[in-house]
Amino acid sequence: MNLLRLALAFCISIVGLTGCGAILIYGDPRWEPPTLSKTGCMDLDGTYLNKGWLWDLARPPPIIPSKRIPESAMQLVTTTRLYKDRVTGDMQADAKKNGAVSIHREGLNWIFTLLAEDGTSYFQSTLLFDHPWVGCRYDNGALVIRRFLESHSGETGGSAVADETEFYRRADGSLEARLRQRSWHRTMFKEPTRPPHFNRTLIFESVK
């Protein structure tokens, strides 16, 4: 596959917080060029307000296997329940709205824990760092989770969606999450045929 060069620049404001990103160059639309490292990752350890987003961002849904995506690439995370009793839907919703997420590294993997407002641990999610689409940026050590979904694939390509979530710890101790998504239709051998679905920067304050 001929490599593409896709430059993406963005500067947006969400909830009164402004996030500006430098131009990023991507190659293969499947986001498999050697732009991620398994070493040199920044320290993300801490507890951050969930604000309805962080827990779900750290738990990307399984990837659907296809002609070019093996079943071994399906799972990026594993999740276990820590709370001794059943966690109801209302309890989860309240934790996502008013609770927090604790992040720490254990061996090679990152551990994300969903906490209720009173600090009770509900669920623990392990991000599998040996997955080929998980790694850290060479330039700043930010943790990156990538996903690639395709449909109607054929010998000359097919429709596809590629998304990326990047976690970066800011100087003030808060966690910054950058979300990007691109779409290809009928062919993946040229630049996306329409603008990104979204490019967002979210800030999650640290819980002291």
Secondary structure by P-SEA (a helix, b strand, c coil): ccbbbbbbbbccccccbbbbbcbbbbcccccccccccccccccccccccccccaaaaacccbbbbcccccccccccbbbbbcccccccaaaaaaaaaccbbbbbbcccbbbbbbbccccccccccccccccccbbbbcccccbbbbbbbbcccccccccbbbbbbbbbbccccbbbbbbbbbbbcccccccccccccccbbbbbbbcc
